[in-house]
């Protein structure tokens, strides 16, 4: 099999695995905070077992470590709000909200990267508005708080994605992921007592939840991350983004097949999803890039992997 074709299939498989993150988030009975804390702890702890990560840490300047640590705080808040959106609404709603990540990225990246704003990016933001309105009108009233939390999670994706882009060439991807997720674990440990909760902030998961957490951490995080690192060497930025934009599609289809969420949502929701995804796919078409995809570290930390360019 040709390397490009193999890489394309690998990326599709990765996107399918990432689509399962929303499903597992719904199936795991833990609240959002301990769910995210255990996932980050498992992934960062596993990365610390790799000699490559320690070599990367030793070679990285202290100031750069602190920069990635700051991004890790944003990553932890993104994951926390993403899984909170799943608990407050459902997997389909959370996946749809995360699809807004590239739209927010188009708006905030020029400010963070200090580059000239492209009016075509504003067009994408405007195009997504009617889709959001239809999504809001197509869900039960008690799920609308989940939409707001999910949209905030997508904004966090854009923020830490933009900051990661500024530092993209300065660190080994596995080392960067370990720093960001390790810092996120520590941040949530400090944050937990300040958030409202009943009982212990960090509970020991049941056997059922523990098995799903292991699957989430290794099967839907580290495995696709490793596969994507290889695949990105053979794919263009444009090709990668077009494939990874399918993540919310996979998540919504999986939610329909495995969770029967279509019974909770009406036709307006799915019409709104179609409008949002059309705007998301329009972004790489308007600013088509044929260079290699060179931002693998975003794959290790985002639920929305369509911010890779």
Secondary structure, DSSP 4 states (H G I P E B T S, - for coil): --HHHHHHHHHHHHHHHHHHHHHHHHH--S-HHHHHHHHHHHHHHHHTT-HHHHHHHHHS-HHHHHHHHHHHHHHHHHHHHHHHHHHHS-HHHHHHHHTTHHHHHHHHHHHHHT-PPPHHHHHHHHHHHHHHHHHHHTS-GGGHHHHHHHHHHHHHHHHHHHHHHHTTTSS-HHHHHHHHHHHHHHHHHHHHTTS--SS-SSPPPPHHHHHHHHIIIIIIIIHHHHHHHHHGGGSBHHHHHHHHTTHHHHHHHHHHHHH-GGGTS-HHHHHHHHHHHHHHHHHHHHT---SBP--GGGGGT-S-GGG--
